[in-house]
């Protein structure tokens, strides 16, 4: 520790607004501490925090295990878009969340300043260890003055959640050039019908070359920039999908509005490799030419980014997970 580091933690606020309201949902409590104003306005919320399952367990970690261990943090308020304090409407523009840490002097100063402005730690929160909590800091757009608030002022928060991920691990054998149908049981216990309309091999080298040879690129970039882009693209392809190999493209319809993610059995069993040289990673998405499929349902696409020989016919695969879209909703805290 030195004084320059300590100086970096010190903040002077133009204004502080204490909110101090607790809400409970699904047996979990959340506390809205308040807002500060300096160069920009920020809103602070304390949430329960559970450390992800230990990733130091013994055993070899293949891609299946890594995907299952990769738990998306369920920040209940990080995806909020709007905040209304009575008739004052505030727009939330992103934010960040971090586990509460007694060595974070900036965080400690924030709580001291909130207490100095009148914040009282609620009884239920007093004895909870900080390692079981996290602090969300949400950025409020275009605020030059913090609003007035009384204990009776209602607070309305608009939530726009990210899609919920559900792991399914259903074996599905794919055949190039052929369609097939299957069903699975979703997290609600409903039977979901999935119709795979097409399975095709994607020559990513050919596609990349066609994109790089597009005359429109020459109008936007210099020859040197195009040369650099070509080199970076080919370096990435060499690492991800060597020449002569292909990816697998899937077009499907689903009886529920789910986004499906397929992986090859080969990929799920394999172990992560460390590539040398270029650090570029290709992330491909397949957008069907039509909006609806043969059954009148939304037509969607998925790419299995496991390189396979160009004469591949059968791919042992899995519907590994699906994403369930969540509707926007509002919450009023009194």
DARA-V897868 format. One record per residue. RES is the residue in three letters. SS is DSSP state (H for helix, E for strand, C for the rest). NEAR is the number of other C-alpha atoms within 8 Angstrom. D_FIRST is the distance of its C-alpha to the first C-alpha in Angstrom with 1 decimal. Layout:
BEGIN
RES_SS_NEAR_D_FIRST + RES_SS_NEAR_D_FIRST
END
This chain:
BEGIN
UNK_C_4_0.0 + UNK_C_5_3.8 + UNK_H_6_7.0 + UNK_H_6_8.5 + UNK_H_8_6.6 + UNK_H_10_7.4 + UNK_H_7_10.7 + UNK_H_7_11.4 + UNK_H_9_11.6 + UNK_C_8_13.9 + UNK_C_6_17.5 + UNK_C_5_20.8 + UNK_C_8_23.8 + UNK_C_7_27.3 + UNK_E_9_28.7 + UNK_E_12_28.0 + UNK_E_12_30.7 + UNK_E_11_30.6 + UNK_E_11_32.8 + UNK_E_11_32.2 + UNK_E_9_34.9 + UNK_E_9_35.1 + UNK_E_8_37.4 + UNK_E_8_38.6 + UNK_E_6_40.0 + UNK_C_4_41.2 + UNK_C_5_39.9 + UNK_E_7_36.3 + UNK_E_10_34.7 + UNK_E_11_32.6 + UNK_E_11_31.1 + UNK_E_11_31.0 + UNK_E_14_28.3 + UNK_E_13_29.0 + UNK_E_13_28.4 + UNK_E_13_26.3 + UNK_E_14_27.4 + UNK_C_9_25.5 + UNK_C_4_26.5 + UNK_C_11_27.9 + UNK_E_15_28.8 + UNK_E_11_27.1 + UNK_E_13_28.4 + UNK_E_12_26.3 + UNK_E_13_28.0 + UNK_E_12_26.9 + UNK_E_13_28.8 + UNK_E_10_29.4 + UNK_C_9_27.7 + UNK_C_6_29.0 + UNK_C_5_27.3 + UNK_C_6_29.7 + UNK_C_5_31.8 + UNK_C_5_30.2 + UNK_C_5_30.6 + UNK_C_4_30.2 + UNK_C_5_33.7 + UNK_C_4_35.9 + UNK_C_4_38.5 + UNK_C_4_39.0 + UNK_C_8_37.6 + UNK_E_11_40.2 + UNK_H_12_40.2 + UNK_H_9_41.9 + UNK_H_8_39.2 + UNK_H_9_36.5 + UNK_H_7_38.2 + UNK_H_8_38.7 + UNK_H_9_35.1 + UNK_C_6_33.9 + UNK_C_6_33.7 + UNK_C_4_33.2 + UNK_C_4_30.9 + UNK_C_4_33.2 + UNK_C_8_31.4 + UNK_C_6_34.1 + UNK_C_8_33.0 + UNK_C_11_31.2 + UNK_C_11_34.7 + UNK_E_12_35.8 + UNK_E_12_37.6 + UNK_E_11_38.7 + UNK_E_13_37.9 + UNK_E_11_40.5 + UNK_E_12_40.0 + UNK_C_8_43.7 + UNK_C_5_45.2 + UNK_E_7_41.9 + UNK_E_8_41.3 + UNK_E_10_37.9 + UNK_E_9_37.2 + UNK_E_12_34.3 + UNK_E_9_33.1 + UNK_E_9_30.9 + UNK_E_9_27.5 + UNK_E_8_24.9 + UNK_E_10_24.2 + UNK_E_7_21.2 + UNK_E_11_21.0 + UNK_C_12_19.3 + UNK_C_8_15.9 + UNK_C_7_14.5 + UNK_C_4_10.9 + UNK_C_8_12.0 + UNK_H_9_11.0 + UNK_H_9_13.6 + UNK_H_9_16.2 + UNK_H_9_15.7 + UNK_H_10_16.2 + UNK_H_8_19.2 + UNK_H_8_20.8 + UNK_H_8_20.3 + UNK_H_8_21.9 + UNK_H_13_24.6 + UNK_H_9_25.4 + UNK_H_7_25.6 + UNK_C_9_28.1 + UNK_C_7_30.2 + UNK_C_11_29.0 + UNK_C_6_29.9 + UNK_C_7_28.6 + UNK_C_6_31.8 + UNK_H_6_33.0 + UNK_H_6_33.1 + UNK_H_7_29.5 + UNK_H_7_28.1 + UNK_C_6_28.2 + UNK_C_8_27.4 + UNK_C_6_24.4 + UNK_H_10_21.8 + UNK_H_9_22.3 + UNK_H_12_25.8 + UNK_E_14_24.9 + UNK_E_14_23.8 + UNK_E_12_23.3 + UNK_E_15_25.4 + UNK_E_11_24.8 + UNK_E_13_28.1 + UNK_E_12_28.8 + UNK_E_13_31.8 + UNK_C_10_34.0 + UNK_C_6_35.3 + UNK_C_9_34.4 + UNK_C_7_34.5 + UNK_C_6_34.8 + UNK_C_12_34.0 + UNK_C_7_37.2 + UNK_C_5_38.5 + UNK_C_8_38.4 + UNK_C_5_40.2 + UNK_C_5_40.1 + UNK_C_5_43.4 + UNK_C_9_42.2 + UNK_C_9_42.7 + UNK_E_11_40.1 + UNK_E_12_41.4 + UNK_E_12_39.3 + UNK_E_12_40.8 + UNK_E_13_39.7 + UNK_C_11_40.4 + UNK_C_9_39.3 + UNK_C_7_39.0 + UNK_C_8_41.9 + UNK_E_8_41.6 + UNK_E_8_41.6 + UNK_E_9_44.1 + UNK_E_8_44.5 + UNK_E_9_48.2 + UNK_E_8_48.8 + UNK_E_8_52.5 + UNK_E_8_54.3 + UNK_E_8_56.2 + UNK_E_9_58.3 + UNK_E_10_58.5 + UNK_E_10_61.5 + UNK_C_12_61.4 + UNK_C_7_64.0 + UNK_C_9_64.7 + UNK_C_10_63.8 + UNK_E_7_63.2 + UNK_E_8_62.4 + UNK_E_7_60.5 + UNK_E_8_59.0 + UNK_E_9_55.9 + UNK_E_9_54.9 + UNK_C_9_51.9 + UNK_C_6_49.4 + UNK_C_5_51.9 + UNK_C_6_54.6 + UNK_C_7_56.6 + UNK_E_8_58.4 + UNK_E_11_57.2 + UNK_E_11_59.6 + UNK_E_12_58.2 + UNK_E_11_60.5 + UNK_E_12_59.5 + UNK_E_13_61.7 + UNK_E_12_60.8 + UNK_E_15_58.9 + UNK_E_9_58.7 + UNK_E_10_57.1 + UNK_E_8_54.9 + UNK_C_9_55.1 + UNK_H_10_51.6 + UNK_H_8_52.5 + UNK_H_7_55.6 + UNK_H_8_53.8 + UNK_H_9_51.0 + UNK_H_8_53.6 + UNK_H_8_55.6 + UNK_H_7_52.6 + UNK_H_9_51.6 + UNK_C_7_55.2 + UNK_C_8_55.4 + UNK_H_6_56.9 + UNK_H_6_54.8 + UNK_H_10_51.6 + UNK_H_10_53.2 + UNK_H_7_53.5 + UNK_H_6_49.8 + UNK_C_8_48.2 + UNK_C_8_48.9 + UNK_H_7_50.3 + UNK_H_6_47.1 + UNK_H_8_45.1 + UNK_H_12_47.8 + UNK_H_8_47.7 + UNK_H_8_43.9 + UNK_H_8_44.3 + UNK_H_9_47.1 + UNK_H_8_45.1 + UNK_H_10_42.1 + UNK_H_10_44.6 + UNK_H_8_46.5 + UNK_H_10_43.4 + UNK_H_13_42.3 + UNK_H_13_45.8 + UNK_H_9_46.1 + UNK_H_9_43.1 + UNK_H_9_44.0 + UNK_C_12_47.8 + UNK_C_9_49.6 + UNK_C_7_52.8 + UNK_C_6_55.8 + UNK_E_11_53.7 + UNK_E_14_53.5 + UNK_E_15_51.6 + UNK_E_13_53.4 + UNK_E_14_53.9 + UNK_E_14_55.0 + UNK_E_14_56.5 + UNK_E_13_57.0 + UNK_E_14_58.1 + UNK_E_12_56.8 + UNK_C_8_58.6 + UNK_C_6_55.3 + UNK_C_8_52.9 + UNK_E_9_50.4 + UNK_E_8_48.6 + UNK_E_9_49.2 + UNK_E_9_47.1 + UNK_E_12_49.0 + UNK_E_13_47.7 + UNK_E_12_49.9 + UNK_H_9_50.2 + UNK_H_9_49.4 + UNK_H_10_46.0 + UNK_H_10_45.1 + UNK_H_9_46.0 + UNK_C_8_44.2 + UNK_E_8_40.7 + UNK_C_6_38.1 + UNK_C_4_38.4 + UNK_C_4_35.9 + UNK_C_7_37.5 + UNK_C_5_37.0 + UNK_C_4_37.1 + UNK_C_9_37.4 + UNK_C_7_35.0 + UNK_C_8_37.4 + UNK_C_6_38.6 + UNK_C_7_41.8 + UNK_C_4_42.0 + UNK_C_6_45.6 + UNK_C_7_47.2 + UNK_C_11_50.9 + UNK_C_6_52.5 + UNK_C_9_56.2 + UNK_C_4_58.8 + UNK_C_6_60.3 + UNK_C_8_58.7 + UNK_E_9_60.9 + UNK_C_12_62.2 + UNK_C_6_65.7 + UNK_C_6_65.3 + UNK_C_6_64.2 + UNK_C_10_60.7 + UNK_E_10_57.6 + UNK_E_12_57.3 + UNK_E_12_53.8 + UNK_E_12_52.5 + UNK_E_12_50.1 + UNK_E_12_49.4 + UNK_E_11_48.9 + UNK_E_8_46.7 + UNK_E_12_47.9 + UNK_E_10_50.0 + UNK_E_9_53.6 + UNK_E_8_56.6 + UNK_C_8_58.8 + UNK_C_4_61.7 + UNK_C_8_59.8 + UNK_C_6_61.9 + UNK_E_8_60.3 + UNK_E_10_56.6 + UNK_E_11_55.5 + UNK_E_13_52.8 + UNK_E_13_51.2 + UNK_E_14_50.6 + UNK_E_11_47.1 + UNK_E_12_45.8 + UNK_E_13_46.7 + UNK_E_11_45.0 + UNK_E_11_46.4 + UNK_C_9_46.1 + UNK_C_9_45.1 + UNK_C_6_46.6 + UNK_C_8_44.8 + UNK_E_7_44.8 + UNK_E_8_43.8 + UNK_E_8_42.4 + UNK_E_8_43.0 + UNK_E_9_40.8 + UNK_C_7_42.5
END
